[in-house]
């Protein structure tokens, strides 16, 4: 009996000692959220208004634009139709498919779990995905987050056309990724990768014990009051997406099949919900300073070349950083933290300039309005910053 008591005392002492050295979960700063501005038309940027009046009236742009400096909305307006067949116009609170803007939410989920000491971005992928292919043993979660894992993307695989229209579960997507070797050694190159973000979604599910989109609701959307943000399951009242096909008018694109990009591009949201997200993310209310710094740092290898003759962007976790105002004319040099999105009838860009706290969100429900979305985002940013307002894309 004495021996048993001694063993129990030793075990208890070991547990106390382990608890004393175990890293504590760190929480981000908890400050009350600023009040949401009223959802109403605001058009205090005259150059942007003039551009949108022209393009919105002609159909050259269909979608919504929001520009804010800090908590003050400088511009909020929509143009075009939520559903052309019914003649239903877009509303200020219309829900748009976000496409790859969704990646920053998956990245934030991984970083929040890191803040809670559930995982680390330096964890091997094989710690969370079992059984794990031998080729994946060098992959760390930070490689997936920064598009440097070497896992072949969905669109780089055979039979992409069939996969594009075939629904899949997260488990099926993971098993399919296991079938392919790596395109390069992890950490040696960067190559944009939806499959990598799907694997991160699987890690969130394993680490949190709940489906990815339930975790996002619990961790972020409900606490932030983002009631118009969630998983685009086909029952979410997302506006119709369109594409200009065959030289005719806009054609509806009803078959999104976002199941195959469940963690890489499957969310919907609104202009104002995204403004709430941007403010909370960049003001330290979602992540600890350490995790936020990791999110916006450049994780690409130094040897990564410029892209298509442009200045190389910084590859963060779910976001990019670059002076994207150099892609318009006249150019401006402000660094912006941004991400684009394009999928099944939608084309989007969300960007933030940290020095003056300017947010620009452009959501379009026409896949083929890429240049219009980009130019409008930079016109809004330049005018809000007091720079010369660009008039064209730089060629």
MARVEXLUM-423199 format. One record per residue (C-alpha): x, y, z; residue in three letters. Coordinates in steps of 0.001 Angstrom, whole numbers, plus 500000, padded with zeros to 6 digits. Layout:
<node x="X" y="Y" z="Z" type="ALA"/>
...
END
This chain:
<node x="500000" y="500000" z="500000" type="UNK"/>
<node x="502842" y="502337" z="500857" type="UNK"/>
<node x="504435" y="501615" z="497481" type="UNK"/>
<node x="501177" y="502413" z="495669" type="UNK"/>
<node x="500820" y="505708" z="497527" type="UNK"/>
<node x="504392" y="506600" z="496684" type="UNK"/>
<node x="503792" y="505928" z="492989" type="UNK"/>
<node x="500629" y="508022" z="493035" type="UNK"/>
<node x="502479" y="510896" z="494692" type="UNK"/>
<node x="505222" y="510700" z="492067" type="UNK"/>
<node x="502663" y="510735" z="489240" type="UNK"/>
<node x="500872" y="513718" z="490785" type="UNK"/>
<node x="504160" y="515572" z="491163" type="UNK"/>
<node x="505043" y="514856" z="487534" type="UNK"/>
<node x="501684" y="516158" z="486354" type="UNK"/>
<node x="502135" y="519353" z="488352" type="UNK"/>
<node x="505628" y="519795" z="486940" type="UNK"/>
<node x="504411" y="519162" z="483371" type="UNK"/>
<node x="501613" y="521684" z="483787" type="UNK"/>
<node x="504083" y="524270" z="485047" type="UNK"/>
<node x="506216" y="524073" z="481900" type="UNK"/>
<node x="503484" y="523432" z="479329" type="UNK"/>
<node x="503033" y="526487" z="477070" type="UNK"/>
<node x="499858" y="528329" z="477983" type="UNK"/>
<node x="497294" y="529145" z="475329" type="UNK"/>
<node x="497622" y="532794" z="474393" type="UNK"/>
<node x="494555" y="534829" z="473516" type="UNK"/>
<node x="494438" y="537835" z="471192" type="UNK"/>
<node x="493545" y="541218" z="472603" type="UNK"/>
<node x="489897" y="541272" z="473650" type="UNK"/>
<node x="488555" y="544740" z="473002" type="UNK"/>
<node x="484944" y="545590" z="472305" type="UNK"/>
<node x="484136" y="545691" z="468627" type="UNK"/>
<node x="483396" y="549109" z="467146" type="UNK"/>
<node x="479753" y="549634" z="466206" type="UNK"/>
<node x="478867" y="548555" z="462695" type="UNK"/>
<node x="478167" y="551504" z="460412" type="UNK"/>
<node x="474645" y="551668" z="458988" type="UNK"/>
<node x="474268" y="549799" z="455700" type="UNK"/>
<node x="473401" y="552708" z="453439" type="UNK"/>
<node x="474626" y="554251" z="450210" type="UNK"/>
<node x="477747" y="556384" z="450718" type="UNK"/>
<node x="479398" y="558085" z="447734" type="UNK"/>
<node x="481931" y="560596" z="449080" type="UNK"/>
<node x="484697" y="559647" z="446617" type="UNK"/>
<node x="483759" y="561629" z="443478" type="UNK"/>
<node x="486214" y="560027" z="441042" type="UNK"/>
<node x="485194" y="556513" z="442075" type="UNK"/>
<node x="481520" y="557446" z="441899" type="UNK"/>
<node x="481935" y="558838" z="438387" type="UNK"/>
<node x="483697" y="555667" z="437236" type="UNK"/>
<node x="481048" y="553416" z="438732" type="UNK"/>
<node x="478194" y="555494" z="437380" type="UNK"/>
<node x="479660" y="554981" z="433896" type="UNK"/>
<node x="480523" y="551311" z="434244" type="UNK"/>
<node x="477492" y="550363" z="436295" type="UNK"/>
<node x="475132" y="551976" z="433823" type="UNK"/>
<node x="476752" y="550236" z="430851" type="UNK"/>
<node x="477128" y="546829" z="432502" type="UNK"/>
<node x="480923" y="547041" z="432375" type="UNK"/>
<node x="480827" y="546404" z="436118" type="UNK"/>
<node x="478241" y="544514" z="438119" type="UNK"/>
<node x="478785" y="544094" z="441824" type="UNK"/>
<node x="479487" y="546067" z="444975" type="UNK"/>
<node x="482279" y="548358" z="446175" type="UNK"/>
<node x="483074" y="549484" z="449722" type="UNK"/>
<node x="485894" y="551826" z="450759" type="UNK"/>
<node x="486596" y="552719" z="454395" type="UNK"/>
<node x="489247" y="554671" z="456269" type="UNK"/>
<node x="489328" y="553295" z="459776" type="UNK"/>
<node x="485707" y="553066" z="460933" type="UNK"/>
<node x="484445" y="555633" z="458439" type="UNK"/>
<node x="482849" y="554342" z="455268" type="UNK"/>
<node x="483798" y="556573" z="452344" type="UNK"/>
<node x="481996" y="554652" z="449631" type="UNK"/>
<node x="479378" y="551917" z="449521" type="UNK"/>
<node x="477297" y="551178" z="446432" type="UNK"/>
<node x="476169" y="548315" z="444198" type="UNK"/>
<node x="475398" y="548137" z="440487" type="UNK"/>
<node x="473711" y="545457" z="438422" type="UNK"/>
<node x="471553" y="542427" z="439051" type="UNK"/>
<node x="471471" y="539714" z="441674" type="UNK"/>
<node x="469416" y="537636" z="439226" type="UNK"/>
<node x="468960" y="538860" z="435664" type="UNK"/>
<node x="466205" y="536375" z="434845" type="UNK"/>
<node x="464015" y="537870" z="437568" type="UNK"/>
<node x="465165" y="541458" z="437137" type="UNK"/>
<node x="466266" y="541451" z="440793" type="UNK"/>
<node x="468824" y="544206" z="441489" type="UNK"/>
<node x="471801" y="543800" z="443773" type="UNK"/>
<node x="471357" y="545090" z="447316" type="UNK"/>
<node x="473927" y="546647" z="449642" type="UNK"/>
<node x="473790" y="543493" z="451762" type="UNK"/>
<node x="473785" y="540976" z="448885" type="UNK"/>
<node x="475803" y="537820" z="449488" type="UNK"/>
<node x="478653" y="537120" z="447066" type="UNK"/>
<node x="480731" y="533991" z="446614" type="UNK"/>
<node x="484216" y="534888" z="447902" type="UNK"/>
<node x="486248" y="532249" z="446032" type="UNK"/>
<node x="489914" y="532404" z="447102" type="UNK"/>
<node x="489421" y="535295" z="449502" type="UNK"/>
<node x="488202" y="532371" z="451655" type="UNK"/>
<node x="491811" y="531207" z="452119" type="UNK"/>
<node x="492578" y="533835" z="454755" type="UNK"/>
<node x="489797" y="532432" z="456944" type="UNK"/>
<node x="491289" y="528932" z="456787" type="UNK"/>
<node x="494725" y="530399" z="457530" type="UNK"/>
<node x="493302" y="532328" z="460485" type="UNK"/>
<node x="491734" y="529111" z="461801" type="UNK"/>
<node x="495132" y="527372" z="461785" type="UNK"/>
<node x="496727" y="530379" z="463497" type="UNK"/>
<node x="493958" y="530584" z="466110" type="UNK"/>
<node x="494509" y="526892" z="466926" type="UNK"/>
<node x="498200" y="527717" z="467265" type="UNK"/>
<node x="497337" y="530524" z="469670" type="UNK"/>
<node x="495328" y="527996" z="471672" type="UNK"/>
<node x="498357" y="525631" z="471797" type="UNK"/>
<node x="496426" y="522953" z="469902" type="UNK"/>
<node x="498922" y="522864" z="467042" type="UNK"/>
<node x="501907" y="524702" z="465584" type="UNK"/>
<node x="502452" y="525963" z="462065" type="UNK"/>
<node x="505753" y="524053" z="462241" type="UNK"/>
<node x="503954" y="520739" z="462803" type="UNK"/>
<node x="504551" y="518057" z="460184" type="UNK"/>
<node x="501476" y="517534" z="458043" type="UNK"/>
<node x="501820" y="513822" z="458847" type="UNK"/>
<node x="501082" y="514567" z="462515" type="UNK"/>
<node x="497525" y="515414" z="461497" type="UNK"/>
<node x="496897" y="513358" z="458347" type="UNK"/>
<node x="497077" y="509598" z="458863" type="UNK"/>
<node x="497947" y="507402" z="457115" type="UNK"/>
<node x="500434" y="509767" z="455522" type="UNK"/>
<node x="502345" y="509221" z="452255" type="UNK"/>
<node x="506115" y="509032" z="452607" type="UNK"/>
<node x="506428" y="511934" z="450149" type="UNK"/>
<node x="504628" y="514193" z="452628" type="UNK"/>
<node x="507027" y="513631" z="455520" type="UNK"/>
<node x="508993" y="516887" z="454872" type="UNK"/>
<node x="505827" y="519028" z="454607" type="UNK"/>
<node x="505062" y="521370" z="457495" type="UNK"/>
<node x="501801" y="523249" z="457928" type="UNK"/>
<node x="503595" y="526512" z="457150" type="UNK"/>
<node x="504438" y="525103" z="453696" type="UNK"/>
<node x="500749" y="524573" z="452977" type="UNK"/>
<node x="499886" y="528023" z="454291" type="UNK"/>
<node x="502451" y="529717" z="452046" type="UNK"/>
<node x="501812" y="527653" z="448875" type="UNK"/>
<node x="505278" y="526104" z="449108" type="UNK"/>
<node x="504412" y="522463" z="449872" type="UNK"/>
<node x="504958" y="520982" z="446415" type="UNK"/>
<node x="501617" y="519135" z="446541" type="UNK"/>
<node x="500126" y="519316" z="443020" type="UNK"/>
<node x="497163" y="521653" z="442816" type="UNK"/>
<node x="493742" y="520402" z="441773" type="UNK"/>
<node x="494011" y="522130" z="438407" type="UNK"/>
<node x="497458" y="520618" z="437723" type="UNK"/>
<node x="496142" y="517052" z="437850" type="UNK"/>
<node x="494773" y="514800" z="435110" type="UNK"/>
<node x="491002" y="514900" z="434505" type="UNK"/>
<node x="490596" y="518331" z="436095" type="UNK"/>
<node x="487520" y="518947" z="433941" type="UNK"/>
<node x="485729" y="515991" z="435512" type="UNK"/>
<node x="486847" y="516809" z="439046" type="UNK"/>
<node x="485678" y="520416" z="438584" type="UNK"/>
<node x="482041" y="519350" z="438287" type="UNK"/>
<node x="482051" y="516303" z="440590" type="UNK"/>
<node x="481141" y="516874" z="444255" type="UNK"/>
<node x="483591" y="515548" z="446838" type="UNK"/>
<node x="483911" y="515261" z="450598" type="UNK"/>
<node x="486984" y="516613" z="452429" type="UNK"/>
<node x="488044" y="513008" z="453061" type="UNK"/>
<node x="487857" y="512195" z="449361" type="UNK"/>
<node x="489916" y="515267" z="448487" type="UNK"/>
<node x="492602" y="514273" z="450978" type="UNK"/>
<node x="492761" y="510726" z="449629" type="UNK"/>
<node x="493071" y="512032" z="446066" type="UNK"/>
<node x="495961" y="514306" z="447036" type="UNK"/>
<node x="497791" y="511308" z="448487" type="UNK"/>
<node x="497935" y="509720" z="445036" type="UNK"/>
<node x="500390" y="512269" z="443610" type="UNK"/>
<node x="504065" y="512875" z="444192" type="UNK"/>
<node x="505420" y="516323" z="445003" type="UNK"/>
<node x="506200" y="518808" z="442238" type="UNK"/>
<node x="509174" y="520182" z="444183" type="UNK"/>
<node x="510812" y="519885" z="447602" type="UNK"/>
<node x="508775" y="521674" z="450287" type="UNK"/>
<node x="509962" y="525208" z="450933" type="UNK"/>
<node x="512063" y="525509" z="447768" type="UNK"/>
<node x="509444" y="527156" z="445505" type="UNK"/>
<node x="506031" y="528782" z="445647" type="UNK"/>
<node x="503139" y="527691" z="443464" type="UNK"/>
<node x="499562" y="528783" z="444130" type="UNK"/>
<node x="497723" y="525813" z="445559" type="UNK"/>
<node x="494068" y="525137" z="446326" type="UNK"/>
<node x="494762" y="521494" z="447219" type="UNK"/>
<node x="497129" y="522629" z="449965" type="UNK"/>
<node x="494413" y="524734" z="451561" type="UNK"/>
<node x="491985" y="521813" z="451394" type="UNK"/>
<node x="494549" y="519818" z="453377" type="UNK"/>
<node x="494705" y="522656" z="455917" type="UNK"/>
<node x="490932" y="522418" z="456211" type="UNK"/>
<node x="491327" y="518729" z="457039" type="UNK"/>
<node x="493891" y="519657" z="459708" type="UNK"/>
<node x="491487" y="522182" z="461267" type="UNK"/>
<node x="488817" y="519491" z="461411" type="UNK"/>
<node x="491157" y="516978" z="463055" type="UNK"/>
<node x="492608" y="519483" z="465513" type="UNK"/>
<node x="489331" y="521138" z="466508" type="UNK"/>
<node x="487118" y="518072" z="466413" type="UNK"/>
<node x="484478" y="519772" z="464293" type="UNK"/>
<node x="483802" y="520472" z="460606" type="UNK"/>
<node x="485823" y="523383" z="459260" type="UNK"/>
<node x="482856" y="525645" z="458625" type="UNK"/>
<node x="481387" y="524972" z="462062" type="UNK"/>
<node x="484736" y="525950" z="463554" type="UNK"/>
<node x="484833" y="529170" z="461523" type="UNK"/>
<node x="481346" y="530051" z="462741" type="UNK"/>
<node x="482227" y="529384" z="466367" type="UNK"/>
<node x="485674" y="530983" z="466379" type="UNK"/>
<node x="485054" y="534007" z="464167" type="UNK"/>
<node x="481726" y="534666" z="462470" type="UNK"/>
<node x="479344" y="534458" z="465428" type="UNK"/>
<node x="481577" y="536443" z="467848" type="UNK"/>
<node x="482044" y="539120" z="465168" type="UNK"/>
<node x="478342" y="539267" z="464301" type="UNK"/>
<node x="479046" y="538186" z="460705" type="UNK"/>
<node x="475568" y="536748" z="460185" type="UNK"/>
<node x="475847" y="537000" z="456382" type="UNK"/>
<node x="479033" y="534923" z="456101" type="UNK"/>
<node x="479306" y="531163" z="455823" type="UNK"/>
<node x="479674" y="528080" z="453653" type="UNK"/>
<node x="478147" y="528341" z="450190" type="UNK"/>
<node x="476101" y="525134" z="450382" type="UNK"/>
<node x="473657" y="526111" z="447642" type="UNK"/>
<node x="471001" y="527143" z="450161" type="UNK"/>
<node x="472612" y="530385" z="451294" type="UNK"/>
<node x="470896" y="532999" z="449096" type="UNK"/>
<node x="474088" y="533847" z="447236" type="UNK"/>
<node x="473472" y="536038" z="444198" type="UNK"/>
<node x="473743" y="534472" z="440767" type="UNK"/>
<node x="477180" y="534489" z="439184" type="UNK"/>
<node x="477681" y="535219" z="435485" type="UNK"/>
<node x="480290" y="534834" z="432760" type="UNK"/>
<node x="480611" y="536458" z="429334" type="UNK"/>
<node x="480790" y="533383" z="427150" type="UNK"/>
<node x="480938" y="533143" z="423370" type="UNK"/>
<node x="480728" y="536867" z="422763" type="UNK"/>
<node x="477120" y="537014" z="423969" type="UNK"/>
<node x="475640" y="538609" z="427059" type="UNK"/>
<node x="476282" y="537410" z="430601" type="UNK"/>
<node x="475432" y="533728" z="431040" type="UNK"/>
<node x="474367" y="532415" z="434474" type="UNK"/>
<node x="476750" y="530043" z="436239" type="UNK"/>
<node x="474557" y="528138" z="438710" type="UNK"/>
<node x="476778" y="525068" z="439218" type="UNK"/>
<node x="479508" y="526263" z="441558" type="UNK"/>
<node x="480454" y="522885" z="443143" type="UNK"/>
<node x="482473" y="524562" z="445890" type="UNK"/>
<node x="482740" y="521192" z="447648" type="UNK"/>
<node x="486039" y="520671" z="445813" type="UNK"/>
<node x="487482" y="523877" z="447290" type="UNK"/>
<node x="485843" y="523521" z="450706" type="UNK"/>
<node x="488764" y="525153" z="452545" type="UNK"/>
<node x="490224" y="527095" z="449609" type="UNK"/>
<node x="487279" y="529050" z="448223" type="UNK"/>
<node x="483855" y="527967" z="449497" type="UNK"/>
<node x="482688" y="530932" z="451610" type="UNK"/>
<node x="480190" y="533685" z="450869" type="UNK"/>
<node x="479932" y="537090" z="452510" type="UNK"/>
<node x="478841" y="540713" z="452075" type="UNK"/>
<node x="480636" y="544019" z="451780" type="UNK"/>
<node x="479972" y="544988" z="455391" type="UNK"/>
<node x="480699" y="541597" z="456937" type="UNK"/>
<node x="484079" y="541691" z="455216" type="UNK"/>
<node x="484725" y="545167" z="456605" type="UNK"/>
<node x="484056" y="543791" z="460097" type="UNK"/>
<node x="486516" y="540978" z="459410" type="UNK"/>
<node x="489223" y="543304" z="458108" type="UNK"/>
<node x="488966" y="545606" z="461116" type="UNK"/>
<node x="489066" y="542753" z="463634" type="UNK"/>
<node x="491902" y="540904" z="461893" type="UNK"/>
<node x="494212" y="543871" z="461452" type="UNK"/>
<node x="493499" y="545358" z="464879" type="UNK"/>
<node x="494629" y="542281" z="466763" type="UNK"/>
<node x="491231" y="541055" z="467889" type="UNK"/>
<node x="491449" y="537634" z="466239" type="UNK"/>
<node x="495068" y="536519" z="466522" type="UNK"/>
<node x="497981" y="537112" z="468865" type="UNK"/>
<node x="500666" y="539527" z="467640" type="UNK"/>
<node x="502967" y="536574" z="466943" type="UNK"/>
<node x="500460" y="534719" z="464781" type="UNK"/>
<node x="499336" y="537873" z="462976" type="UNK"/>
<node x="502978" y="538721" z="462190" type="UNK"/>
<node x="503375" y="535237" z="460737" type="UNK"/>
<node x="500249" y="535729" z="458630" type="UNK"/>
<node x="501521" y="538847" z="456865" type="UNK"/>
<node x="505226" y="537886" z="456664" type="UNK"/>
<node x="506883" y="536735" z="453438" type="UNK"/>
<node x="507393" y="532966" z="453499" type="UNK"/>
<node x="508566" y="532523" z="449907" type="UNK"/>
<node x="512178" y="531433" z="449356" type="UNK"/>
<node x="514535" y="534257" z="448459" type="UNK"/>
<node x="515048" y="532682" z="445056" type="UNK"/>
<node x="511376" y="533100" z="444100" type="UNK"/>
<node x="511388" y="535092" z="440841" type="UNK"/>
<node x="509235" y="538073" z="439854" type="UNK"/>
<node x="505864" y="537072" z="438475" type="UNK"/>
<node x="505111" y="537818" z="434827" type="UNK"/>
<node x="507585" y="540663" z="434848" type="UNK"/>
<node x="506041" y="542320" z="437923" type="UNK"/>
<node x="507547" y="542995" z="441331" type="UNK"/>
<node x="507386" y="539818" z="443416" type="UNK"/>
<node x="504624" y="539716" z="445998" type="UNK"/>
<node x="505190" y="538559" z="449562" type="UNK"/>
<node x="503566" y="535169" z="450164" type="UNK"/>
<node x="501830" y="535335" z="453524" type="UNK"/>
<node x="499415" y="532889" z="455096" type="UNK"/>
<node x="496158" y="533347" z="453171" type="UNK"/>
<node x="497131" y="536866" z="452074" type="UNK"/>
<node x="499674" y="538566" z="449826" type="UNK"/>
<node x="501586" y="541817" z="450306" type="UNK"/>
<node x="502713" y="544021" z="447442" type="UNK"/>
<node x="502535" y="547496" z="445927" type="UNK"/>
<node x="499727" y="546492" z="443601" type="UNK"/>
<node x="499057" y="550137" z="442746" type="UNK"/>
<node x="502010" y="549805" z="440353" type="UNK"/>
<node x="499762" y="547769" z="438065" type="UNK"/>
<node x="497604" y="550798" z="437212" type="UNK"/>
<node x="498333" y="554131" z="435563" type="UNK"/>
<node x="499214" y="556531" z="437023" type="UNK"/>
<node x="500804" y="554190" z="439568" type="UNK"/>
<node x="501219" y="554608" z="443325" type="UNK"/>
<node x="503561" y="552705" z="445634" type="UNK"/>
<node x="501654" y="552042" z="448866" type="UNK"/>
<node x="502081" y="548506" z="450201" type="UNK"/>
<node x="498790" y="546634" z="450445" type="UNK"/>
<node x="497757" y="543392" z="452133" type="UNK"/>
<node x="495337" y="541737" z="449765" type="UNK"/>
<node x="493822" y="538684" z="448137" type="UNK"/>
<node x="491803" y="538092" z="445013" type="UNK"/>
<node x="489113" y="535528" z="444305" type="UNK"/>
<node x="487626" y="534007" z="441146" type="UNK"/>
<node x="485290" y="531054" z="440807" type="UNK"/>
<node x="482124" y="530120" z="438954" type="UNK"/>
<node x="480756" y="533524" z="438000" type="UNK"/>
<node x="482516" y="535724" z="440574" type="UNK"/>
<node x="485590" y="537972" z="440591" type="UNK"/>
<node x="486700" y="539742" z="443791" type="UNK"/>
<node x="489492" y="541700" z="445443" type="UNK"/>
<node x="489871" y="542740" z="449081" type="UNK"/>
<node x="492821" y="544912" z="450112" type="UNK"/>
<node x="494045" y="546932" z="453105" type="UNK"/>
<node x="496665" y="549670" z="453339" type="UNK"/>
<node x="498092" y="549538" z="456883" type="UNK"/>
<node x="499668" y="552992" z="457219" type="UNK"/>
<node x="496381" y="554864" z="456771" type="UNK"/>
<node x="494041" y="551988" z="457660" type="UNK"/>
<node x="492199" y="552039" z="454338" type="UNK"/>
<node x="490103" y="549035" z="453323" type="UNK"/>
<node x="488767" y="548463" z="449800" type="UNK"/>
<node x="486412" y="545592" z="448983" type="UNK"/>
<node x="485230" y="544903" z="445429" type="UNK"/>
<node x="482864" y="541971" z="444839" type="UNK"/>
<node x="481627" y="541217" z="441328" type="UNK"/>
<node x="479187" y="538543" z="440197" type="UNK"/>
<node x="480737" y="538392" z="436734" type="UNK"/>
<node x="483788" y="536166" z="436304" type="UNK"/>
<node x="485060" y="538098" z="433295" type="UNK"/>
<node x="485365" y="541503" z="434969" type="UNK"/>
<node x="488861" y="540940" z="436323" type="UNK"/>
<node x="490412" y="544176" z="435055" type="UNK"/>
<node x="487384" y="546228" z="436097" type="UNK"/>
<node x="487549" y="544792" z="439629" type="UNK"/>
<node x="491262" y="545453" z="439905" type="UNK"/>
<node x="491113" y="548994" z="438533" type="UNK"/>
<node x="488158" y="549928" z="440732" type="UNK"/>
<node x="489970" y="548628" z="443812" type="UNK"/>
<node x="492997" y="550788" z="443054" type="UNK"/>
<node x="490918" y="553832" z="442143" type="UNK"/>
<node x="489154" y="553583" z="445485" type="UNK"/>
<node x="492423" y="553049" z="447340" type="UNK"/>
<node x="494232" y="555919" z="445589" type="UNK"/>
<node x="491389" y="558386" z="446092" type="UNK"/>
<node x="491024" y="557484" z="449772" type="UNK"/>
<node x="494772" y="557992" z="450245" type="UNK"/>
<node x="494886" y="561269" z="448329" type="UNK"/>
<node x="497023" y="559823" z="445511" type="UNK"/>
<node x="496481" y="560550" z="441825" type="UNK"/>
<node x="493503" y="558454" z="440804" type="UNK"/>
<node x="494458" y="555868" z="438155" type="UNK"/>
<node x="492429" y="555740" z="434972" type="UNK"/>
<node x="493709" y="552589" z="433242" type="UNK"/>
<node x="495504" y="549339" z="433843" type="UNK"/>
<node x="499249" y="549543" z="433237" type="UNK"/>
<node x="500274" y="547446" z="430247" type="UNK"/>
END
